[in-house]
Amino acid sequence: QVQLVESGGGLVQAGGSLRLSCTAPGRAFELYAKGWFRQYPGEEREFVAALQWKTGSTYYADSVKGRFTISRDDARNTDYLQMNNLKPEDTAIYYCAAALPDRWDYPRRESYDFWGRGTQVTVSS
């Protein structure tokens, strides 16, 4: 079992920035890809961004392209979601996810094997 640890959520005004972090202590070598999803109350988790660890390839939902950036720090086994120009509609619980190599399909939450507990992001207007 891989435990993912998220940090960095909080309250910010519209137009502001936050950076989320996700660490998989000691287990990064097993992971093929990392992703971020968000969930609104009463709705399913939706894809936000993903990164293929070996190649560095990145993928984004249309709603966050140009505003969010996913990146990695190999030395810290950590990936980051930099969120700029935040909007009230970005308010949600954000979840970090990690995938093993056998069936990863970046926008599908079912293709991720491990999840963090989530961190709240609130954007005030």
SULFENNOR-V247312 format. One record per pair of residues at least 6 apart in sequence whose C-alpha atoms are under 6 Angstrom apart, sorted by the first residue. I is the first residue (numbers start at 0). J is the second residue. Records with the same first field share a line. If there is no record, write none. Layout:
BEGIN
I=J  J
END
This chain:
BEGIN
3=22  23  115
4=21  22  115
5=20  21
6=19  20
7=18  19
8=118  119  120
9=120
10=121  122
11=122
12=122  123
13=85  86  122  123  124
14=84  85
15=84  85
16=82  83
17=82
18=80  81  82
19=79  80
20=78  79
21=77  78
22=76  77
27=76
30=98  99
31=52  98  99  100
32=50  51  52  97  98
33=49  50  96  97
34=48  49  95  96
35=47  48  94  95  96
36=44  45  46  47  93  94
37=44  45  91  92  93  94
38=44  91  92
39=91
46=106
47=59  60
48=58  59
49=57  58
50=56  57
66=83
67=81  82
68=80  81
69=79  80
70=78  79
71=77  78
87=122  123  124
90=120  121  122
91=120
92=117  118  119
93=117  118
94=115  117
95=114  115
96=113  114
97=111  112  113
98=111  112
102=110
103=110
104=110
END
